[in-house]
Amino acid sequence: MAKLNSKNKTLEGVRGNLNKLQQQTVDFDKKVVEERNLSEWKKAVDSVTSTRPFLWYEAVDQLCDLVSGSPTIWITSLRAEEGGSKTSSKGQIAYTLGFSCLSATDNLERMTEFRIKLRRHPELGKIFDLGYEDALNLVKTAMPDYQEEFALKFDIELKKSKAAPKTN
């Protein structure tokens, strides 16, 4: 009987170890799946960032620097777009930085000054094709709660076309 009790205790210990090992196996399998998912996600991120020669924050930083030098211009919305099926006269669009602005007056000169500074911006010129293809759409907006009674609302899209494949 003592041998049977001893064997039962040994068997209980082995079963306890087996349960622990089974739980560790489940945990390990979850970690393997998680690592695989993270690895795939990293590959996807790397494929995007390795094909784009800049980081979005760099472009937005440059734009903010430009706007801070134009105190009557406010950016009201901002959007960044990768790829897509859009085309321009220079080819398929690789990426776009679009933004809506308000010029705190109905005087066209301030808005025009801003657009000229933008077009001549050296750092943004390294990232985007700074010519304007789209027609300018101006909307005069009433601003009764501000010093300026009116503002001009306008949209700008900075685009970069994909390089055309070279032919021999």
BAKEBA-559889 format. One record per residue (C-alpha): x, y, z. Coordinates in steps of 0.1 Angstrom, whole numbers, plus 5000, padded with zeros to 4 digits. Example, Ala and Ser with C-alpha at 12.3 -4.5 7.8 and 13.67 -1.06 7.14 Angstrom:
<pts>
512349555078/513749895071/
</pts>
This chain:
<pts>
500050005000/502950235008/504350174973/500950254958/500750584977/504250664967/503450594930/500250804932/502251104947/504851064919/502051044893/500451354908/503751534906/504251424869/500651544861/501351874878/504551914857/502651814826/499952074832/502652344837/504452234806/501152234786/500452594798/503952694789/503552544755/500252744750/501953064761/504952994739/502652934708/500853264715/504253444717/505353284684/502153404667/502553744682/506153764670/505153654635/502453924634/504854194646/507454074621/504854104593/503754444605/507354564606/507954444571/504854634559/506054954577/509554914563/508154864528/506355204531/509155394547/511855254525/510055364493/509255714506/512355934508/511056134537/509056104570/505656274571/506556474602/509456634584/507056774557/504556884583/507357054603/508457244573/504857354566/504357464602/507557674600/506257834569/502857904585/504458044616/506158304594/502758404580/500658494610/497558574589/497458214575/495857934595/495757574586/492357434594/492857074582/495656854571/495856524553/498656294541/498056044514/500255754501/500055634466/496655574451/495455584416/495455964411/497556104383/498956444375/500556584344/503856444357/502456094361/501055874389/500956044423/503255884449/502156094479/500156404486/500056654515/496756834513/495657114536/492857374539/493757724550/492158054560/493758384552/492658624580/491458894555/489658914523/492859074508/494358844482/497858974487/498458784520/497258454506/499258514474/502458594495/501958264514/501458064482/504658224467/506658134499/505357784497/506257744461/509757864467/510357674500/513657494496/512957194519/509457134507/510757154472/513056864479/509956654489/507156774466/506656904431/505757264441/503957364409/500157424412/498057224388/494757254405/492657564400/492557784430/489157774447/488558064470/485658104494/485058424513/484058334548/482458564574/484158574607/481958794630/483758694662/487258804650/489059134644/489059054607/485459034595/486158804566/488658534557/489558364524/489357984526/491557794501/492957444497/496457334486/497656994476/501456934475/502056624453/504956414444/504756204412/506355864409/509355864388/508555734353/510255414344/513355454323/513255314288/516255234268/
</pts>
